[in-house]
Amino acid sequence: MARSAALSLLLLAVAGVGLAQTAPAPEPAIGGDGAIPARATRLPASASQGAMVIGNTHPAAIVEYAGRTLRVTPYGSFVFGIGRDATGEAVLRIKQPATGWIEHRIAITARDWPIERIDGVPPATVDPPKAIADRIEREQARVVAARERDDPRTGFAQRFAWPVEGRISGRFGNQRVYNGAPKSPHSGMDIAAPTGTPVKAPADGVVSFADAGLYLTGGTVVLDHGHGISSNFLHLSRIDVRPGDVVRQGEVIGAVGATGRVTGPHLHWGMNWFDVRIDPLLVLEHGK
């Protein structure tokens, strides 16, 4: 990708709805004494629970957040996620070549999380016997490991597109009650569509996981967009990619299905920043 195209993609994300389209600052000039001057760090004042946030600083800066040292692009951009249950402030520490450590605080905006009741789910997927529970734990550990990838690719900075068109039948973060039993909050967004509907990559990435036979999630693909941002696509009836495949935005990666724990055909699209789950709908709204 050309430098000008990459610059236009690396935008600052703000919380909730909307996007501040602020281009990265120009490369700093080196002073007569050889010192590299500081560059203004750009971050939103607030971010919603479940948001993906893109900031910009000096390309040689060290950025720390939530116990991680964040990867910084050659243009000074970095990305992180705000968890569903995060409260208070997100605190980043940034050290540029010409500065000491500086704290940056982002107010976290709370959201309401409705309860979704889902009946008619096969009982063995809601309260599985020990042998099945052990299998689920092993399978989910493989998916978790795939999400730890930290590539320098910058697909995360693209304007994300819908992987499939359809009605939103389940929203990120809502408390799930299966057959009357409370379970974990919904980890992504469900999009209702007929079985066989092509599923397209919402942004560039590399396939870090693909398995057609997971017990809970059925046909499952994880697409890594770089810097810890990944998408996962669940309940697929068909998988058209393999681990290691490089995928461009809009390319077909599989097809909608009803595999795993479901009551009907749909695509579950989840997004993560490493182990932090983020809301795909917010990511889509950032690009409007």
C-alpha positions in Angstrom: 0.0 0.0 0.0 1.3 3.4 -0.9 2.3 5.8 1.9 -0.5 8.2 1.0 -3.1 5.5 1.1 -1.9 4.2 4.4 -1.9 7.7 5.9 -5.6 8.2 4.9 -6.5 4.9 6.6 -4.9 5.5 10.0 -7.7 7.5 11.6 -8.5 8.3 15.2 -11.5 6.4 16.5 -13.8 7.9 19.1 -16.2 6.2 21.4 -19.8 5.3 20.6 -21.0 6.7 17.3 -19.0 8.8 14.9 -15.4 9.1 13.9 -12.8 11.9 14.2 -11.0 11.8 10.9 -7.7 13.3 12.0 -4.7 12.5 9.8 -1.4 11.7 11.5 0.9 14.6 12.1 3.8 15.1 9.6 7.2 13.5 10.4 9.0 15.8 12.9 12.1 17.6 11.7 15.3 16.9 13.5 16.7 20.0 15.3 20.1 21.5 14.7 21.4 19.7 17.8 20.3 16.4 16.5 17.4 16.1 18.9 14.0 14.8 17.7 11.2 17.1 19.0 8.1 15.8 20.7 4.9 15.3 18.7 1.4 15.9 20.0 -0.4 12.7 21.0 -3.9 12.4 19.7 -6.6 10.5 21.6 -10.3 10.9 22.0 -11.5 12.5 25.3 -13.9 9.6 25.9 -14.5 6.0 24.7 -17.5 3.7 25.0 -17.5 0.3 26.7 -16.7 -2.1 23.8 -15.0 0.5 21.6 -11.9 0.1 19.4 -9.7 3.2 19.8 -7.0 4.4 17.4 -4.6 7.0 18.6 -1.6 8.7 17.1 1.8 9.8 18.5 5.5 9.9 17.6 6.4 6.8 15.6 9.3 6.1 17.9 7.2 6.4 21.1 6.7 3.6 23.6 3.0 3.2 24.4 1.7 1.2 27.4 -1.9 0.3 28.2 -3.5 -2.4 30.3 -0.2 -4.1 31.0 0.8 -4.3 27.3 3.3 -2.4 25.3 1.4 -1.4 22.1 2.8 -1.8 18.6 3.2 1.6 16.9 3.1 2.0 13.1 5.7 4.0 11.2 3.1 6.7 11.0 2.6 6.9 14.8 -0.7 5.1 15.0 -1.7 2.5 17.6 -4.9 0.7 18.6 -6.4 -0.8 21.7 -9.8 -1.9 23.0 -12.1 -0.9 25.8 -13.7 -3.9 27.5 -17.5 -4.4 28.0 -17.3 -4.0 31.8 -14.5 -1.4 31.9 -15.3 1.7 34.0 -13.7 4.9 35.1 -10.8 5.9 32.9 -8.5 4.2 30.4 -5.0 5.2 31.3 -2.2 5.1 28.7 1.5 5.9 29.4 3.4 7.3 26.4 7.1 8.1 26.2 8.4 9.9 23.1 12.2 10.3 22.3 12.1 13.9 23.6 9.9 13.3 26.6 9.5 11.3 29.8 6.5 9.2 30.5 3.2 11.1 30.1 -0.2 9.8 31.3 -3.2 10.2 29.0 -6.6 9.5 30.4 -9.8 8.7 28.5 -13.2 8.7 30.2 -15.0 5.4 29.7 -18.7 5.9 28.8 -21.1 3.3 30.2 -23.7 1.5 28.2 -27.0 -0.3 29.0 -26.9 -4.1 28.5 -30.4 -5.6 27.9 -31.2 -9.2 28.6 -31.7 -11.6 25.7 -33.7 -14.7 26.3 -33.0 -17.6 23.9 -35.2 -20.7 24.1 -35.1 -23.9 22.1 -31.4 -24.4 22.2 -30.2 -28.1 22.4 -29.8 -28.8 26.2 -26.4 -30.5 25.7 -25.0 -27.2 24.4 -26.3 -25.2 27.4 -25.3 -27.6 30.2 -22.9 -30.1 28.6 -21.7 -33.3 30.3 -18.1 -33.3 31.5 -16.6 -34.9 28.4 -18.2 -32.3 26.2 -17.3 -29.5 28.6 -13.6 -30.6 28.5 -13.8 -30.6 24.7 -15.2 -27.1 24.6 -12.4 -25.9 26.9 -9.7 -27.4 24.7 -11.3 -25.9 21.5 -11.7 -22.4 23.0 -8.1 -22.5 24.2 -7.0 -22.9 20.6 -9.1 -19.8 19.6 -7.8 -17.8 22.5 -4.2 -18.6 21.4 -5.0 -17.4 17.9 -6.2 -14.0 19.3 -2.8 -13.4 20.9 -1.2 -12.7 17.4 0.4 -9.3 17.2 1.2 -8.6 13.5 2.4 -5.3 12.1 -0.3 -5.4 9.4 -2.7 -2.4 9.4 -6.0 -3.9 8.3 -7.4 -2.6 11.6 -7.2 1.0 10.3 -9.4 0.4 7.3 -13.0 1.4 7.1 -14.6 -1.9 8.1 -17.4 -3.3 5.9 -20.3 -5.6 6.8 -19.3 -9.2 6.3 -22.9 -10.1 5.3 -26.1 -8.1 5.0 -29.0 -9.0 7.2 -31.0 -8.1 10.3 -29.1 -7.8 13.5 -30.6 -10.6 15.6 -28.2 -10.4 18.6 -26.1 -7.5 19.9 -22.7 -7.3 21.6 -22.7 -7.3 25.3 -26.3 -8.3 26.0 -26.8 -10.7 28.9 -27.7 -14.1 27.4 -30.2 -16.5 29.0 -30.3 -19.9 27.3 -33.4 -22.0 28.0 -33.8 -20.0 31.2 -30.2 -20.4 32.4 -28.1 -17.2 32.6 -24.9 -17.4 30.7 -22.0 -15.1 29.7 -22.8 -11.8 27.9 -23.0 -12.0 24.1 -19.4 -11.7 22.7 -20.3 -10.3 19.3 -23.0 -9.3 16.8 -25.4 -11.8 15.2 -26.6 -11.1 11.7 -29.5 -13.2 10.4 -29.1 -14.5 6.9 -29.9 -17.7 4.9 -27.6 -20.7 5.0 -25.1 -20.5 2.2 -24.9 -16.6 2.1 -21.3 -15.7 1.3 -19.3 -14.2 4.2 -16.8 -11.5 3.2 -13.8 -10.2 5.1 -14.7 -6.9 6.7 -11.1 -5.7 6.4 -7.7 -7.0 5.3 -6.1 -9.7 7.4 -4.5 -13.1 7.7 -6.4 -16.2 8.7 -5.0 -17.3 12.1 -7.6 -20.1 12.8 -10.0 -22.1 10.8 -12.0 -25.2 12.0 -15.3 -26.5 10.7 -16.1 -28.7 13.7 -16.1 -26.8 17.0 -18.8 -28.0 19.4 -20.2 -24.6 20.5 -19.3 -22.4 17.5 -19.4 -24.8 14.6 -17.5 -23.6 11.6 -15.2 -21.0 13.0 -12.7 -18.6 11.3 -10.4 -16.0 13.0 -9.1 -13.2 10.9 -6.2 -11.2 12.3 -6.2 -7.5 11.2 -2.9 -6.6 13.0 -1.9 -5.0 16.3 -4.0 -7.5 18.2 -7.3 -6.7 16.5 -9.1 -9.8 15.1 -12.5 -10.8 13.8 -14.1 -14.2 14.5 -16.9 -15.7 12.3 -18.9 -18.5 13.9 -21.5 -21.1 12.9 -20.3 -21.2 9.3 -21.7 -23.8 6.9 -18.6 -23.7 4.7 -15.0 -22.4 5.2 -13.1 -21.2 2.1 -9.8 -20.3 3.7 -7.0 -21.9 5.6 -4.7 -20.7 8.4 -2.0 -18.5 6.9 -4.1 -17.3 4.0 -3.8 -13.5 3.4 -7.3 -12.1 2.8 -8.2 -8.7 1.3 -11.3 -6.8 2.3 -14.4 -8.1 0.5 -13.0 -11.5 -0.3 -15.3 -14.5 0.6 -14.0 -16.5 3.5 -17.0 -18.9 4.0 -20.8 -19.1 4.1 -23.5 -18.5 6.7 -24.7 -21.6 8.5 -26.4 -23.0 11.6 -23.6 -25.1 13.1 -22.8 -25.3 16.8 -25.1 -23.8 19.5 -27.7 -22.0 17.4 -31.5 -22.0 16.8 -31.3 -20.9 13.2 -28.9 -19.8 10.5 -27.0 -16.6 11.1 -23.4 -15.2 11.2 -21.9 -14.4 14.6 -19.3 -11.7 14.0 -17.1 -11.0 17.0 -14.1 -8.7 17.4 -11.2 -8.7 19.9 -8.2 -6.7 20.9 -6.2 -9.6 22.1 -8.4 -11.0 25.0 -10.6 -7.9 25.2 -13.9 -8.3 23.3 -15.0 -5.2 21.3 -18.3 -4.4 19.6 -18.2 -4.8 15.8 -21.2 -2.5 15.4 -19.2 0.4 17.0 -16.4 -0.3 14.6 -18.7 -0.1 11.6 -20.3 3.1 12.9 -16.9 4.7 13.3 -16.5 4.5 9.5 -19.7 6.4 8.7 
